[in-house]
Amino acid sequence: MKNLQNIFITSASLSITSMANATVNFYDSGNSTNYMFSISDDQSIMQLNNSYNDRISAVNIVGSGTQLFLFKDKNFTGRWAQVGNGNLNYYTFNDTASSIIATTRPVAYIFQHSGGLLMQAEIGGWGYPVTVGNIVPRLEDRNDEASSVTVPLGYCLKMWVNSPSADASSYNNWYLNPSYVTRGWTIYSPSSSQDLPSGIADEVSAVELVSCP
């Protein structure tokens, strides 16, 4: 069986969307010196500005219960890693991050193949986190590949087979008409998954995790 961790290793100002408690500090030195900036819990940065992009070498999460995700590319795409305190060389993510999510809420995952996390570990394949409040309008290198998902209880994962067009006037119509919505069925466990049905499997281009009505 392949190492499960390998599956998950994956502007002029900070563009921060605030949603609450702990503080996450970022440094451009692996020994947690040369402080650069901080964000609070339940915040995201869709694209680091030129001063910080591809420069984070260490992090320090002050507080508990925070999940920190770093992404190689903007808009929460590309290779990613869920990291803890310390030197990012441990995660092979030194000087790599271009977008960031810090969250205390449950996380959904989409997987390349059917069978969820355990099958990806067995045959190889990617897993990708989807956090509350951070829509991913373009899955980029994972476009049209997702075949299974894990969604936490109390949340719904919205999926679209097409990304929104560049025409802002059509965005609302696109957003209000997802191609498929699956409701969370499990107290969070990435090993519990649901295969996507025909018509949405291998067709997903955009995703969003929201609280179920």
Secondary structure by P-SEA (a helix, b strand, c coil): ccccccccccccccccccccbbbbbbbcccccccccccccccccccccccccccccccccccccbbbbbbbccccccccccccccccccccccccccccccccccbbbbbbcccccaaaaaacbbbbbbbbcccccccccccccccccccccccbbbbbbcccccccccaaaaaaacccccccccccccccbbbbbcccccccccbbbbbccc
